[in-house]
Amino acid sequence: MGSGLCWDLQRDMSSLQEKGTWAEMEGVAGKQPGLGLIKLNISGEILSALHVGEERTRENAVGTTESQSAGGAAGTEVGSSRRRLHCCIRVTTVQVRKALWGVAMVMCMCSSWAGFTQLAKLTFKKFDAPFTLTWFATTWNCLFFPLYYIGHLCKNPERQTPRQRFRECCRFFGDDGLTPRVFFTKVAPFGLLWVLTNYLYLQALRKINTTDASALFCCNKAFVFLLSWIVLRDRFMGVRIVAAILAIAGIVMMTYADGFHSHSVIGITFVVASASMSALYKVLFKMVLGSAKFGEAALFLSIVGSANFVFISFVPVILYFTHVEYIGSPADIPWAYLCGVAGLLFAFNVLVNFGIAITYPTLISLGIVLSVPVNAMVDLYTCDINFNTVRLIAVFIICLGFLMLLLPEDWDQCIIQLSTKLRKRNEPAEGGGEAGATTGLNWRGRARTSMTFAH
């Protein structure tokens, strides 16, 4: 009976599963009385078990999905935080490296410009020929493009021949390249300004001390601003106008420091004219040629040096035979001094033109103004110079005006933002009662908003 009942029950359940209707299940129970309750109970348990299994499967699936999503979100947050940390460390490292290079550049520029000034002053005691010295030092500009090409070969994987690189850099002058018309209209005038700048500065060193000469030459920054404002229509800035006024006041006070003697007035006139020629060179270069890349600037300076050697070599010869500049025999020429002056001036120009590739332009400009105290210390121990109150004030206000000209255009907005941040940091963090609750809600809303934007 037991085996037959089980067989009948299995057969009826299989037929129930095949037909799948509750009505026929009741019919089966009617054929065999007493089994309907058992069949219903068994089928109910099966269906309930299936339902419970489905729910557990769904819960397990949901739990697995939630755990996977939580794990994925956590992994994403960790990865993003690591990337942000790595980016911050990288940016900080780049800035620190650039700042360190800037410090090295400032020291090199200060030493090269101060060394050039002091060595030129010593050279005139043995070789009193300022134009010949200017011609000799300017000829060294021919080395700019070969030096740039060596750096190009060491850095770029795609190496070009010197002729290919020369032609590519010549596009700076226009589609036709370097033509005779372009040379005489866009290169020769800048070559003359270059020679005049150096010649007038060297002439000034024959009349006044190196401290005054280096301090007065810092006025070229103020002249650049004034010419850019007038010619290039640059933005007007009150702080730079004040700096220009300080520079002019420093020139007047420097003239008054020695009592308006003829030598000092002539020397101050020479160095102010040299600073004016330098400012005119920079402004006209920006107006006529625009901004140049490193290769283009190196080619331009090499062309200036080559043109100086080819077209101005007759001037030292004429000055020699007319006894305007007495050179003496070639054996008496102090070649070590001449090469030292030319090498230091060449190094200074290399740092000025190519130093921007590794550091900030502001740090490059600081090297010029820092040469003033260096020259003052050297003059204090090597020559008889009277550092009276007027001279010290004149040097101070000229250097102050130079530093004011280094301020960025949005310096006032930066100061306002910094003061706003400091004011918010000093405000009390705790409020009272409802105001504190409202503030907390506002901050939470801001946090959510920022997170939404971040995603």
C-alpha positions in Angstrom: 0.0 0.0 0.0 2.8 2.4 0.9 4.6 1.9 -2.3 1.4 2.1 -4.4 0.4 5.2 -2.6 3.8 6.8 -3.2 3.7 5.7 -6.9 0.2 7.1 -7.3 1.2 10.3 -5.6 4.2 10.7 -7.8 2.3 9.9 -10.9 -0.5 12.3 -10.0 2.0 15.1 -9.2 3.8 14.6 -12.4 0.5 14.8 -14.3 -0.2 17.9 -12.2 3.1 19.4 -13.2 2.4 18.6 -16.8 -1.2 20.0 -16.8 -0.5 22.7 -14.3 -4.1 23.5 -13.2 -5.6 23.5 -9.7 -8.9 22.2 -11.0 -7.5 18.9 -12.3 -5.6 18.6 -9.0 -8.9 18.6 -7.2 -10.1 16.0 -9.7 -7.3 13.7 -8.8 -8.1 14.2 -5.2 -11.7 13.2 -5.9 -10.6 10.0 -7.6 -8.7 8.9 -4.5 -10.3 10.1 -1.4 -8.1 11.1 1.5 -5.2 12.1 -0.7 -6.4 15.5 -1.7 -5.2 17.1 1.5 -1.9 15.4 1.3 -1.4 16.4 -2.3 -2.4 20.0 -1.6 -0.2 20.1 1.4 2.7 18.7 -0.5 2.2 20.9 -3.5 1.8 23.9 -1.2 5.0 23.1 0.5 6.7 22.7 -2.8 5.3 26.0 -4.1 6.2 27.8 -0.9 9.6 26.2 -0.9 10.1 27.4 -4.5 8.9 30.9 -3.6 11.2 31.0 -0.6 14.1 29.8 -2.8 13.4 32.5 -5.3 13.3 35.2 -2.6 16.5 33.9 -1.1 18.1 33.8 -4.6 16.9 37.4 -5.2 18.3 38.5 -1.8 21.6 36.8 -2.5 21.7 38.4 -5.9 20.9 41.8 -4.5 23.4 41.4 -1.7 26.1 40.3 -4.2 25.3 43.2 -6.5 25.3 45.7 -3.6 28.6 44.3 -2.3 30.1 44.4 -5.8 28.8 48.0 -6.3 30.1 49.0 -2.9 33.4 47.4 -3.5 33.6 49.0 -6.9 32.7 52.4 -5.5 35.3 52.0 -2.8 37.9 50.9 -5.3 37.0 53.9 -7.5 37.2 56.3 -4.6 40.6 54.8 -3.6 41.8 55.0 -7.1 40.7 58.5 -7.6 42.2 59.6 -4.3 45.4 58.0 -5.3 45.4 59.7 -8.6 44.6 63.1 -7.0 47.4 62.5 -4.5 49.8 61.5 -7.2 48.8 64.5 -9.3 49.3 66.9 -6.3 52.7 65.4 -5.5 53.7 65.6 -9.2 52.6 69.3 -9.5 54.4 70.1 -6.2 57.5 68.4 -7.5 57.4 70.3 -10.8 56.9 73.6 -9.0 59.7 72.9 -6.5 62.1 71.9 -9.4 61.2 75.0 -11.3 61.7 77.2 -8.3 65.1 75.6 -7.6 66.1 76.1 -11.2 64.9 79.7 -10.8 67.2 80.2 -7.8 70.2 78.8 -9.8 69.2 81.1 -12.8 69.1 84.1 -10.6 72.5 83.4 -9.2 74.0 82.8 -12.6 72.4 85.9 -14.1 73.5 88.1 -11.3 77.1 86.8 -11.4 77.3 87.0 -15.2 76.0 90.6 -15.4 77.9 91.8 -12.4 81.0 90.0 -13.7 80.6 91.6 -17.1 80.3 95.0 -15.6 83.3 94.7 -13.3 85.5 93.0 -15.9 84.7 95.7 -18.5 85.6 98.4 -16.0 89.0 96.7 -15.5 89.5 96.1 -19.2 89.4 99.9 -19.9 92.5 100.4 -17.8 94.5 98.3 -20.3 92.4 98.5 -23.5 90.5 101.8 -23.8 88.5 101.0 -26.9 84.8 100.7 -26.1 83.5 100.3 -29.6 86.1 97.7 -30.5 85.1 95.8 -27.4 81.4 96.1 -28.3 82.1 94.8 -31.8 84.2 91.9 -30.5 81.5 90.9 -27.9 78.6 91.2 -30.4 80.4 88.9 -32.8 80.1 86.2 -30.3 76.3 86.1 -31.0 77.2 83.9 -34.0 77.4 81.0 -31.5 73.7 81.2 -30.6 72.3 79.0 -33.4 75.0 76.4 -33.3 74.5 76.1 -29.5 70.7 75.8 -30.1 71.3 73.1 -32.7 73.4 71.1 -30.4 70.6 71.2 -27.8 68.1 70.2 -30.6 70.2 67.1 -31.4 70.4 66.1 -27.8 66.7 66.6 -26.9 64.5 65.9 -30.0 64.3 62.3 -31.4 63.5 63.6 -34.9 66.9 65.0 -35.8 67.1 67.5 -38.7 70.1 68.6 -40.6 71.4 72.1 -40.0 70.0 73.3 -43.3 66.5 71.9 -42.6 66.5 73.5 -39.2 67.7 76.8 -40.6 65.0 76.8 -43.2 62.3 76.0 -40.6 63.5 78.8 -38.3 63.6 81.2 -41.2 59.8 81.0 -41.5 59.8 83.4 -38.6 60.7 86.2 -41.0 57.8 85.4 -43.4 56.8 82.9 -46.1 59.8 83.9 -48.2 62.3 83.4 -45.4 65.3 85.6 -45.0 65.5 87.8 -48.1 67.7 90.9 -48.6 64.6 93.1 -48.1 63.7 91.3 -44.8 67.3 91.6 -43.7 67.6 95.4 -44.2 64.1 96.1 -42.9 63.7 93.7 -40.0 67.2 92.6 -38.9 69.6 95.4 -39.5 67.8 98.0 -37.4 67.8 95.7 -34.4 71.5 95.0 -35.0 72.2 98.7 -34.7 70.1 99.0 -31.5 72.0 96.1 -30.1 75.3 97.7 -30.8 74.2 101.1 -29.5 72.9 99.5 -26.2 76.2 97.8 -25.4 78.4 100.7 -26.7 76.6 103.3 -24.6 76.7 101.1 -21.5 80.5 100.6 -21.9 81.0 104.3 -22.5 79.1 105.0 -19.2 81.4 102.6 -17.4 84.4 104.8 -18.4 82.7 107.8 -16.6 80.9 106.4 -13.5 81.2 103.5 -11.1 79.6 100.1 -11.7 77.1 100.5 -8.9 75.5 103.6 -10.5 75.7 102.1 -14.0 74.0 98.8 -13.0 71.3 100.6 -11.0 70.5 103.1 -13.7 70.3 100.4 -16.3 67.4 98.9 -14.3 65.3 101.8 -15.5 65.0 100.1 -18.9 62.1 98.1 -17.4 60.2 101.4 -16.8 61.0 102.6 -20.3 59.7 99.3 -21.7 56.4 99.9 -19.9 56.0 103.5 -21.0 56.8 102.6 -24.7 54.5 99.6 -24.6 51.7 101.7 -23.2 52.2 104.4 -25.9 53.1 102.3 -28.9 51.6 98.9 -28.3 48.5 100.2 -26.4 49.2 97.9 -23.5 46.9 97.9 -20.4 47.3 101.0 -18.2 48.4 100.1 -14.6 48.7 102.7 -11.9 51.4 100.8 -10.0 53.6 100.7 -13.1 53.2 104.4 -13.6 54.3 104.9 -10.0 57.3 102.6 -10.7 58.2 104.7 -13.8 58.0 107.9 -11.7 60.3 106.3 -9.1 62.8 105.4 -11.8 62.9 108.9 -13.1 63.2 110.3 -9.6 66.1 107.9 -9.0 67.9 109.1 -12.1 67.6 112.7 -11.0 68.8 111.9 -7.5 71.7 109.9 -8.9 72.8 112.9 -10.9 72.5 115.1 -7.8 74.6 112.6 -5.7 77.9 113.7 -7.2 77.0 117.4 -7.4 76.3 117.6 -11.2 79.9 117.1 -12.2 80.6 116.8 -15.9 81.9 113.2 -15.8 79.0 111.9 -13.8 76.4 113.8 -15.8 77.8 112.4 -19.1 78.1 108.9 -17.6 74.5 109.0 -16.4 73.4 110.3 -19.8 75.1 107.4 -21.5 73.6 104.7 -19.3 70.1 106.2 -19.5 70.5 106.3 -23.3 71.6 102.6 -23.2 68.6 101.7 -21.1 66.4 103.6 -23.6 67.9 101.7 -26.6 67.3 98.4 -24.8 63.7 99.3 -24.2 63.2 100.4 -27.8 64.8 97.2 -29.0 62.3 95.1 -27.0 59.2 97.1 -27.9 60.0 97.2 -31.6 60.8 93.5 -31.7 57.4 92.7 -30.3 55.7 95.1 -32.7 57.5 94.1 -35.9 58.4 90.4 -35.4 56.1 89.4 -32.5 57.1 86.5 -30.2 59.8 84.1 -31.2 60.5 80.5 -30.3 63.8 79.4 -29.0 65.2 78.3 -32.4 63.9 81.5 -34.1 65.4 83.7 -31.4 68.8 81.8 -31.7 68.8 82.3 -35.4 67.9 86.0 -35.2 70.8 86.6 -32.7 73.2 84.6 -34.8 72.3 86.7 -37.9 72.8 89.9 -35.8 76.3 88.7 -34.8 77.2 87.7 -38.3 75.9 91.0 -39.7 78.0 92.8 -37.1 81.1 91.0 -38.2 80.5 91.5 -41.9 79.2 95.1 -42.1 80.7 96.8 -39.0 84.2 95.5 -39.0 85.5 98.6 -40.9 84.5 100.9 -38.0 87.1 99.6 -35.5 89.7 99.9 -38.3 88.7 103.5 -39.0 88.8 104.4 -35.3 92.2 102.8 -35.0 93.8 104.8 -37.8 92.1 108.0 -36.7 93.5 107.5 -33.2 90.0 107.8 -31.7 90.5 104.4 -30.1 94.2 103.5 -29.5 94.6 99.7 -29.5 98.4 99.4 -29.8 100.1 96.3 -31.2 98.2 93.0 -31.3 100.7 91.6 -28.8 99.6 94.3 -26.3 95.9 93.5 -26.6 94.6 91.8 -23.4 92.8 88.9 -25.1 92.0 87.3 -21.8 90.1 90.3 -20.7 88.3 90.7 -24.0 87.3 87.1 -24.1 86.2 87.2 -20.5 84.0 90.3 -21.2 82.5 88.7 -24.4 82.0 85.4 -22.7 80.2 86.8 -19.7 77.9 89.0 -21.9 77.2 86.0 -24.1 76.3 83.9 -21.1 74.0 86.6 -19.8 72.2 86.8 -23.1 71.8 83.0 -23.2 70.3 83.0 -19.8 67.9 85.9 -20.6 66.7 84.3 -23.9 66.6 80.6 -23.0 66.2 80.7 -19.2 62.4 80.9 -19.5 62.3 77.3 -20.7 63.2 76.0 -17.2 62.0 78.7 -14.7 59.7 81.6 -14.2 60.3 84.9 -16.1 60.1 86.9 -12.9 63.0 85.1 -11.4 65.1 85.8 -14.5 64.4 89.6 -14.1 65.5 89.4 -10.5 69.0 88.5 -11.5 69.5 92.0 -13.0 68.4 94.0 -10.0 70.4 91.7 -7.6 73.5 92.6 -9.5 73.3 96.2 -8.0 74.2 95.2 -4.4 76.8 92.8 -5.7 78.5 95.7 -7.6 78.1 97.9 -4.6 80.0 95.4 -2.4 82.8 95.1 -5.0 83.0 98.9 -5.4 83.1 99.4 -1.6 86.4 97.3 -1.4 88.0 98.1 -4.8 87.5 101.8 -5.5 86.9 105.1 -3.7 83.1 105.5 -3.9 81.1 107.7 -1.6 77.9 106.0 -0.6 76.1 109.1 0.7 72.5 109.3 1.7 71.3 110.6 -1.7 73.0 107.9 -3.7 71.6 105.2 -1.4 68.1 106.5 -1.7 68.4 106.8 -5.5 69.6 103.2 -5.8 66.8 102.0 -3.4 64.0 103.7 -5.3 65.2 102.6 -8.7 65.4 99.0 -7.5 62.0 99.4 -5.8 60.5 100.7 -9.1 62.0 97.7 -10.9 60.5 95.3 -8.5 57.1 97.0 -8.7 57.2 96.5 -12.5 57.5 92.7 -11.9 54.0 92.6 -10.4 51.5 90.7 -12.5 48.6 92.5 -14.1 46.0 91.0 -11.7 48.1 91.6 -8.6 45.3 93.6 -7.0 42.7 90.8 -7.5 45.1 88.3 -6.0 45.5 90.5 -2.9 41.7 90.8 -2.6 41.2 87.1 -2.8 44.0 86.4 -0.3 42.5 88.9 2.2 39.1 87.4 1.7 40.4 83.9 2.5 42.2 85.1 5.6 39.1 86.9 6.8 36.9 83.8 6.4 39.5 81.8 8.2 39.5 84.2 11.2 35.7 84.2 11.5 34.3 82.2 14.5 33.3 78.6 13.5 30.5 78.2 16.0 27.2 80.0 15.8 24.2 80.0 18.1 20.9 78.1 18.0 19.0 78.1 14.8 21.6 80.0 13.0 24.1 77.2 13.6 21.6 74.6 12.4 20.8 76.6 9.3 24.5 77.1 8.6 25.0 73.3 8.9 22.2 72.6 6.5 23.7 75.0 4.0 27.1 73.5 4.3 25.7 70.0 3.8 23.8 71.2 0.7 27.1 72.6 -0.6 28.9 69.4 0.1 26.3 67.5 -1.9 26.5 69.9 -4.8 30.3 69.7 -4.9 30.2 65.9 -4.9 27.6 66.0 -7.7 29.8 68.2 -9.8 32.8 66.1 -8.9 31.1 63.0 -10.3 
